């Protein structure tokens, strides 16, 4: 399923300061740059849209990391956590 910009609440730049602090952010990094999906953990529709984007990325082989608020360290996760705050999705590295 492909989400429209409005459905995915796409923001730019990465988790911008204008996103309210109660919003969580999913950052999807790929060869074209990045996409952000923000959601309110207490809004079921926004959580569902973010969870679908998370699942699509995992299905494409992306790795997910729940990032600490300082952005310097993260922990790999394998399931969506609507209260994670910030999730970074990175594509698998291709060797050559």
N, C-alpha and C positions, 0 to 999 in steps of 0.2 A: 504494500500500500504506500502510495506517495502522498505526503502531506503538502497542502498549500502553505504559502508563507503565513497566511493568517491563522490556519489551524495549528501550525507548529510554533507560533509566536517567535519567529526568527528575529534575532537582535544582532546588531553589529555596532562597535567592535566587540571583541571577546568579553562576555559578561560585563557590559558597560555599567558605569556607576548609576545611570538613570534607571536601571532595573531595581525595583524596590528590594530592600534587604530580606523580606520574607520570601522572595522568589528564589528558586533554585535554578541552576544553569547546567545544561548538557552541551559541551563543546565537542563538535565533530570535526576532526582534522582530516583533510585529504589532500590530494595532489593539486587541487584547485584553490586551496586556502582552508577556510573553516566556515562552519555553520553553527549557530547557537539556537538552542531551544530552551526557553525559560518557562517555568511553571510555578504555581503556588501549590505547595504540598497539601493544602486543604481544599483544593479545587479538583474534584474527580475528573472533569473533562480535560483539564490541563495536564494532570498526572497521566491520564491515558495516552494523550498525544506524545508526551515525553517518553513514556514506556514503550510505545510503538516505535519511535525513532531509535531508542536504545536497542530494541529487539532486531530491527532491520540491520543495524550496524553489526551486532553480534553475528547475525546470519551471514554477513559479508566477510567475517573473519577479523573484525576489529577487536581490540583489547580495550577494556573499560577500567578506569582508575577513579576512585573516589579521592578527591584532592582535599588537603587541609586548607584552612582559610588563608594561610600565608602563600599557598600555591607552590611551595617548595618541595613538598613531599606528598606522595599519594600511595594508595593501597589498591592492588588489583581486585576488582569485584567481578562476579559472574552473574549477578542478578540485580535488577533495578531496585534502587532504594530511593523513594520519593523524598526522603529527608536527608539525603547525602549532602545537599548544599551545592556542590560543584562536582560534576562528573566529566572526565576527559575521555574521549573515544579516539583511539589511534589505530590506523590501519596496520596490518601485519607487514613486517619488513620483508622485502624481497631481495634475496642474495643474488650474486652474479659472478 
